[in-house]
Structures are given as structure tokens and as C-alpha cells.
């Protein structure tokens, strides 16, 4: 495996009070960097002080958007620093790279680099429950030429940020607007990749939703406008008549294969619950609500972990889920996953990797 160089910072930053900062606003002392060109492949893996980067105005990403990213978290478990499902996230990064025609990243190098970076900056991992160190690996094109083509040069980086709850109101039911006008992604497009373009496509609808009092948008498929896909920053799951149902990324290739959604489904199966991944239409969800079979709706994602849904609005009608309160299953799942994060629940799934000790 390639050597990972380390450049020590001359001074270290003061740690912020995580309870008083927003999500992703403060960054740790160090970052991981690696470069790509056709002659050398991926090379020069290094951990260096977190600093600004210099880009030419003709940078290919600024003009043509060839970029991908991931998001995962590190936690404290007593005297140990750990990461949650890091290998799964990095494998998904390479799947996104394939969709965007970005050269495959050397898995062993980026995995070792991530672990070493977290170990170096482990004092930045917050200590309070519900807090964590958010880890953002990303790749972007670095060609300096105007012309629509696949870049010949890239940069891979990992930056990290201490965070508290993703939503300012914490673990509480959110209001979701079912979007039936705008489209985020379609089959054969970029929906299955974690790429900035998908988030840019969601921004306007999200602003419209916020203006009328909703937290996020729930996207329907871009062809028939019937089948549920995902929420702007998370996958969506339904508890219908005791069964956990979620849209399948294998069938609906325009949605992201969420790591937290996988976690929920694995845990639910271990609890003996029926779990189904399939296409589910908004009409089916409404019908289940009308006849009392829709027990819970909740989102899943790295940032929020579990996000219970209290209200779904579709075609100007509000459907209140579970009296607008946190469902028992969502609460149990949230507590269990958070317990895994901090070591209060035994990890029988192999989700946790120990990075270092204090």
C-alpha cells in the first residue's frame, strides 16, 4: 500500500462548543488529500493542515460538475475513537465514481487514509450523546480547460466537522411535502450517484417547501410521477401493517442506496420483522393511511440517522402520521443505532471500526 505522508500543523485550532454551532460549519485541524493524473494514477496520499485550495477559474468541476462525495461519522466509545460503516461508504464512493466516469479510487489507500485522519484528529470527536464527527470524502475534476469532456485530472479529499443534531429541533417529527411538480432524477441519470448535481436539482423545490412550512421534499419518480423515491437528504421508509417497506434502489435506479437505510433493514430483520424493498406508490401510501394500516413514516440518513415524519402533504391535503408524534419503531431504531454509535449496544453486525485510543 502507498505511503501516507503527514505534514504537521504549526498551530492547532480551538475546539468549538458543538451545541452552539450549525451542522458542518467548523472544521478539524487536518485533511486528507490525494491526486490523480493519467500518467501516475492516484498518487501522493497525504494528511496536511486543513487549508483553502487554489483553483483556476477554468476548473472543470466549476463548469461541468464532475464530482462525487460521501458522508459518514466518527464517535467516541469510552477511550476509543470509532467510525461507523466506513468501508460501505467508501465502496459506494467508488460506485458513484463509476457513474461519473471518475477513475476508481484505491480502496485500501483511502480506507487507511480515512482511519489515520480520524486518529490524528480524534480529539475533535464530541463527547455528548447525539454529537459526532462528520466525515466528508469527496472527489472533483481538476482539468483547467473549457470543453465538455471527462477530466484527465482529479483531486480526492477528506475533511471533517464536529456536529450536533442535523435538525435544529432535534429528534422530532418533520413535515414533508410530496413533490408533484419538479423532478430530481430519472432512470438512466445520476440519481444513484452521490453527486452535487442531484442536490442542486433539489434546491428550488426545497426552498418552495420551506416557504410554506415544510422541512423537506419527498420526490416521486420522474416518469410516471407515482412511485416514491427519496427525500432530499435521506431515504424514506414506511411501517405498513407491521411490515417495513422502502423503495428499492435495485429496481428504482434513480435513488441512492442509503447506508443508513441498509442499517435499518438489517436491524429490523434481526428483530424478526418483515422487511420489503420494492416499488411503492404514493397512492398506496395514502390508501394505507386512510384504512389505518400506515403506522409510521420515517427517513434514514447519515446526517439525521432517523427522522420521524409527522405530516405528509400531497396535492394540498395533509396526512397526519401517528397523531404527529414519534412512532414507537422509529424511536426504538434511533435509540438502537445511536447505542451502536457510542458503544451502549453490542455491535453484532460488524458496523464499527476502532480507529484509535485516547
URMOUR-V929178 format. One record per residue. N is the residue number from 1. RES is the residue in three letters. SS is DSSP state (hx for helix, st for strand, lp for the rest). PSI is psi in degrees with one decimal (none if undefined). OMEGA is omega in whole degrees, 0 to 359 (999 if undefined). Layout:
# URMOUR-V929178
n->{N,N}
res->{RES,RES}
ss->{SS,SS}
psi->{PSI,PSI}
omega->{OMEGA,OMEGA}
This chain:
# URMOUR-V929178
n->{1,2,3,4,5,6,7,8,9,10,11,12,13,14,15,16,17,18,19,20,21,22,23,24,25,26,27,28,29,30,31,32,33,34,35,36,37,38,39,40,41,42,43,44,45,46,47,48,49,50,51,52,53,54,55,56,57,58,59,60,61,62,63,64,65,66,67,68,69,70,71,72,73,74,75,76,77,78,79,80,81,82,83,84,85,86,87,88,89,90,91,92,93,94,95,96,97,98,99,100,101,102,103,104,105,106,107,108,109,110,111,112,113,114,115,116,117,118,119,120,121,122,123,124,125,126,127,128,129,130,131,132,133,134,135,136,137,138,139,140,141,142,143,144,145,146,147,148,149,150,151,152,153,154,155,156,157,158,159,160,161,162,163,164,165,166,167,168,169,170,171,172,173,174,175,176,177,178,179,180,181,182,183,184,185,186,187,188,189,190,191,192,193,194,195,196,197,198,199,200,201,202,203,204,205,206,207,208,209,210,211,212,213,214,215,216,217,218,219,220,221,222,223,224,225,226,227,228,229,230,231,232,233,234,235,236,237,238,239,240,241,242,243,244,245,246,247,248,249,250,251,252,253,254,255,256,257,258,259,260,261,262,263,264,265,266,267,268,269,270,271,272,273,274,275,276,277,278,279,280,281,282,283,284,285,286,287,288,289,290,291,292,293,294,295,296,297,298,299,300,301,302,303,304,305,306,307,308,309,310,311,312,313,314,315,316,317,318,319,320,321,322,323,324,325,326,327,328,329,330,331,332,333,334,335,336,337,338,339,340,341,342,343,344,345,346,347,348,349,350,351,352,353,354,355,356,357,358}
res->{UNK,UNK,UNK,UNK,UNK,UNK,UNK,UNK,UNK,UNK,UNK,UNK,UNK,UNK,UNK,UNK,UNK,UNK,UNK,UNK,UNK,UNK,UNK,UNK,UNK,UNK,UNK,UNK,UNK,UNK,UNK,UNK,UNK,UNK,UNK,UNK,UNK,UNK,UNK,UNK,UNK,UNK,UNK,UNK,UNK,UNK,UNK,UNK,UNK,UNK,UNK,UNK,UNK,UNK,UNK,UNK,UNK,UNK,UNK,UNK,UNK,UNK,UNK,UNK,UNK,UNK,UNK,UNK,UNK,UNK,UNK,UNK,UNK,UNK,UNK,UNK,UNK,UNK,UNK,UNK,UNK,UNK,UNK,UNK,UNK,UNK,UNK,UNK,UNK,UNK,UNK,UNK,UNK,UNK,UNK,UNK,UNK,UNK,UNK,UNK,UNK,UNK,UNK,UNK,UNK,UNK,UNK,UNK,UNK,UNK,UNK,UNK,UNK,UNK,UNK,UNK,UNK,UNK,UNK,UNK,UNK,UNK,UNK,UNK,UNK,UNK,UNK,UNK,UNK,UNK,UNK,UNK,UNK,UNK,UNK,UNK,UNK,UNK,UNK,UNK,UNK,UNK,UNK,UNK,UNK,UNK,UNK,UNK,UNK,UNK,UNK,UNK,UNK,UNK,UNK,UNK,UNK,UNK,UNK,UNK,UNK,UNK,UNK,UNK,UNK,UNK,UNK,UNK,UNK,UNK,UNK,UNK,UNK,UNK,UNK,UNK,UNK,UNK,UNK,UNK,UNK,UNK,UNK,UNK,UNK,UNK,UNK,UNK,UNK,UNK,UNK,UNK,UNK,UNK,UNK,UNK,UNK,UNK,UNK,UNK,UNK,UNK,UNK,UNK,UNK,UNK,UNK,UNK,UNK,UNK,UNK,UNK,UNK,UNK,UNK,UNK,UNK,UNK,UNK,UNK,UNK,UNK,UNK,UNK,UNK,UNK,UNK,UNK,UNK,UNK,UNK,UNK,UNK,UNK,UNK,UNK,UNK,UNK,UNK,UNK,UNK,UNK,UNK,UNK,UNK,UNK,UNK,UNK,UNK,UNK,UNK,UNK,UNK,UNK,UNK,UNK,UNK,UNK,UNK,UNK,UNK,UNK,UNK,UNK,UNK,UNK,UNK,UNK,UNK,UNK,UNK,UNK,UNK,UNK,UNK,UNK,UNK,UNK,UNK,UNK,UNK,UNK,UNK,UNK,UNK,UNK,UNK,UNK,UNK,UNK,UNK,UNK,UNK,UNK,UNK,UNK,UNK,UNK,UNK,UNK,UNK,UNK,UNK,UNK,UNK,UNK,UNK,UNK,UNK,UNK,UNK,UNK,UNK,UNK,UNK,UNK,UNK,UNK,UNK,UNK,UNK,UNK,UNK,UNK,UNK,UNK,UNK,UNK,UNK,UNK,UNK,UNK,UNK,UNK,UNK,UNK,UNK,UNK,UNK,UNK,UNK,UNK,UNK,UNK,UNK,UNK,UNK,UNK,UNK,UNK,UNK,UNK,UNK,UNK,UNK,UNK,UNK,UNK}
ss->{lp,lp,lp,lp,st,st,lp,lp,lp,lp,lp,lp,lp,lp,lp,lp,lp,hx,hx,hx,lp,lp,lp,lp,lp,lp,lp,lp,lp,st,st,st,st,st,st,st,st,lp,lp,lp,st,st,st,st,st,st,st,st,st,lp,lp,lp,lp,lp,lp,lp,lp,lp,st,hx,hx,hx,hx,hx,lp,lp,st,st,st,lp,lp,st,st,st,st,st,st,lp,lp,st,st,st,st,st,lp,hx,hx,hx,hx,hx,hx,hx,hx,hx,hx,hx,hx,hx,hx,lp,lp,lp,lp,lp,lp,lp,hx,hx,hx,hx,hx,hx,hx,hx,hx,hx,hx,hx,hx,hx,lp,hx,hx,hx,lp,lp,lp,lp,lp,lp,lp,st,st,st,st,st,st,st,st,st,st,lp,lp,st,lp,lp,lp,lp,lp,lp,lp,lp,st,st,st,st,st,st,st,st,st,st,st,lp,lp,lp,lp,lp,lp,lp,lp,lp,lp,st,st,st,st,st,st,lp,lp,lp,lp,lp,lp,lp,lp,lp,lp,lp,lp,lp,lp,lp,lp,hx,hx,hx,hx,hx,hx,hx,hx,hx,hx,hx,hx,hx,hx,hx,hx,lp,lp,lp,lp,st,st,st,st,st,lp,lp,lp,lp,lp,lp,st,st,st,st,st,lp,lp,st,st,st,st,st,st,st,lp,lp,st,st,st,st,lp,lp,lp,lp,lp,lp,lp,lp,lp,lp,lp,lp,hx,hx,hx,hx,hx,hx,hx,hx,hx,hx,hx,hx,lp,lp,lp,lp,st,st,st,lp,lp,lp,st,hx,hx,hx,hx,hx,hx,hx,hx,hx,lp,lp,lp,st,st,st,st,st,st,st,st,lp,lp,lp,st,st,st,st,st,st,st,st,st,st,lp,lp,st,st,st,st,lp,hx,hx,hx,lp,lp,lp,hx,hx,hx,hx,hx,hx,hx,hx,hx,hx,hx,hx,hx,hx,hx,lp,lp,lp,lp,lp,lp,lp,lp,lp,st,st,st,st,st,st,lp}
psi->{144.9,146.5,141.8,110.9,155.6,124.9,115.4,139.0,143.7,-35.6,153.1,150.9,157.8,140.6,133.9,163.5,105.2,-28.7,-13.2,6.8,157.2,176.4,123.4,36.9,-20.5,146.1,152.5,179.3,-29.0,163.7,156.8,139.2,143.5,146.6,159.6,135.4,163.4,-34.2,-39.0,-11.7,-157.4,129.3,172.0,51.9,131.3,149.1,122.9,164.6,140.8,124.0,168.1,154.9,148.3,125.0,140.6,144.6,-19.8,13.7,131.5,-35.9,-39.1,-30.2,-32.7,-1.5,25.8,93.6,154.7,162.1,171.5,170.9,124.3,179.1,152.7,150.6,163.4,132.7,89.0,-117.7,16.0,145.0,131.5,159.0,153.8,115.7,42.0,-41.6,-39.8,-41.3,-41.0,-32.9,-39.6,-33.0,-42.0,-29.6,-38.8,-39.2,-40.7,-41.6,-36.0,8.3,38.7,136.7,137.8,135.2,142.6,107.9,-46.7,-35.4,-46.8,-31.3,-47.6,-38.7,-41.2,-47.0,-42.0,-39.3,-45.6,-40.4,-43.7,-39.7,21.6,-21.6,-12.7,-9.8,121.4,160.1,-17.8,147.8,139.0,-11.6,160.4,177.0,111.7,133.4,125.3,93.9,143.2,158.2,139.1,153.3,144.2,11.6,147.5,71.9,141.7,116.1,129.4,103.3,165.3,131.9,154.5,-7.4,146.5,161.7,132.6,133.5,156.0,123.9,160.9,149.3,127.7,135.9,154.4,-144.9,144.3,-45.1,137.9,-30.8,4.9,-152.7,90.5,155.8,140.0,160.3,127.3,131.6,121.1,117.5,119.5,11.9,-51.3,159.2,134.9,-46.0,159.7,164.4,138.0,0.2,-145.4,6.5,-32.1,-8.0,146.9,90.2,146.4,-31.1,-38.1,-35.3,-35.9,-38.8,-18.4,-10.0,-46.7,-46.8,-36.3,-40.7,-42.2,-43.8,-44.6,-37.5,-24.0,16.9,18.7,149.1,-41.0,174.6,138.4,119.5,141.2,164.2,150.6,-2.5,-61.7,-15.5,37.6,-40.7,134.4,136.8,-85.1,169.4,164.9,-40.8,17.8,161.5,165.4,140.5,153.4,139.0,105.7,114.2,43.5,-1.0,137.1,117.8,132.8,149.5,141.7,121.4,-17.8,-33.1,-47.2,90.5,7.3,11.3,159.4,138.0,88.1,133.9,-40.4,-37.3,-42.4,-42.2,-47.4,-46.9,-38.5,-43.2,-43.7,-41.5,-40.5,-27.9,-2.9,16.6,146.4,130.1,129.4,132.7,117.4,177.9,136.4,128.6,158.1,-31.7,-39.1,-40.1,-45.3,-43.3,-40.3,-35.5,-42.5,-35.0,11.3,8.8,-17.9,102.2,-40.0,152.7,134.6,151.9,161.5,136.5,162.3,-42.4,-53.2,-14.6,-82.8,133.3,98.1,143.6,124.2,-28.6,133.4,125.9,125.8,122.8,51.8,14.4,131.8,127.9,110.6,127.9,124.4,43.9,21.4,13.6,166.1,127.8,153.5,-38.8,-45.3,-41.6,-45.4,-42.6,-43.4,-47.6,-38.0,-46.0,-42.8,-34.2,-38.7,-43.2,-45.0,3.4,10.3,-17.9,134.0,132.7,96.9,2.4,-14.3,28.2,-28.6,134.5,129.9,129.2,-45.2,177.5,155.0,none}
omega->{182,177,175,181,178,177,186,177,179,177,178,183,171,180,180,170,188,181,185,181,177,181,174,182,179,187,187,184,189,174,178,181,173,185,178,163,187,184,186,188,176,187,175,176,186,170,187,176,177,183,177,179,181,179,172,177,179,180,187,181,181,185,188,166,180,184,178,178,175,176,178,187,172,184,170,172,184,180,182,170,184,172,184,175,182,182,179,179,181,174,177,176,179,174,175,179,180,180,182,181,174,182,181,180,178,190,184,181,183,177,178,179,178,181,180,179,178,179,180,185,187,177,178,179,182,185,184,179,182,178,183,173,181,185,184,169,178,180,174,181,181,172,179,183,176,182,184,179,176,182,176,181,182,172,174,181,170,173,185,185,175,185,170,182,180,177,180,180,175,183,182,181,179,177,185,176,177,187,179,178,183,180,179,185,178,177,181,180,186,187,182,179,174,187,183,182,180,181,175,181,183,191,185,178,178,178,178,180,180,182,180,170,180,184,183,180,171,185,170,181,187,182,183,181,182,191,183,179,181,175,186,184,181,171,181,179,182,171,184,178,177,183,177,184,175,175,183,177,177,178,180,189,177,177,183,176,189,179,179,175,176,180,180,183,178,181,180,177,179,176,179,180,174,182,183,172,184,172,177,184,176,178,178,179,180,179,179,176,184,182,172,181,180,186,181,170,179,176,176,179,182,186,184,185,175,181,181,180,180,182,168,173,177,180,175,176,179,176,182,183,176,181,178,182,177,179,182,181,179,179,180,180,178,181,182,181,177,175,174,182,188,175,178,177,180,179,178,184,184,181,190,170,176,182,183,180,179,999}
